[in-house]
């Protein structure tokens, strides 16, 4: 969701829910003129008011680290620089798989990001030539981790080295989340007395597949 100021955030949230200003004002106990002033940026809501309106729309106000890009030098033919962010981000499903239309030299290209093979080629183009807008609109952290093995060998070494820490950290984080989800599910089954020997074995094998040794798995399953 694009954010220029509090007003653009409120308007984007309201439009996403398909509500008029009048309907939202009634729902959250705010006058329509005040809501209009907030959206136009003519008046700034307090943090408490902003949170209350967003909650009425089933959104939360969260604090995320700002994404900042820096340029790196790339040797060889073609463009001599590329952009690298300080962290990766997630996209909505409809944005993840939207076609990527680009001009490469004098050639017009379309990458069908809904196709995994074409996504790898499209992501390779984004990492090498993409500007901030193109990267923000088409690159998804989880999908980048997924296609990284297919595209990494074709990247210039400078780009490969700059992006690998971001890809590796995201992959480790995803595995950690899966480990916790499996362990928590096992714990819930155990407390409900529905944890059969077959279920325990399935969880044990999944956790082993994430790289945990038997002692780590037993400790984790006992904890949950």
Secondary structure, DSSP 8 states (H G I E B T S, - for coil): ---SSHHHHHHHHHHHTT--HHHHHHHHT--HHHHHHHHHTSS---HHHHHHHHHHTT----------EEEEE--SSS-SEEEEESS-----HHHHTS-EEEEETTEEEEE-TTSHHHHHHHHHHHHHH--HHHHHHH--HHHHHHHHHHHGGGS-HHHHHHHHHHHHHHHHHHHHHHHHHHHHHHHHHHHTT---HHHHHHHHHHHHHTT--HHHHHHHHHH-
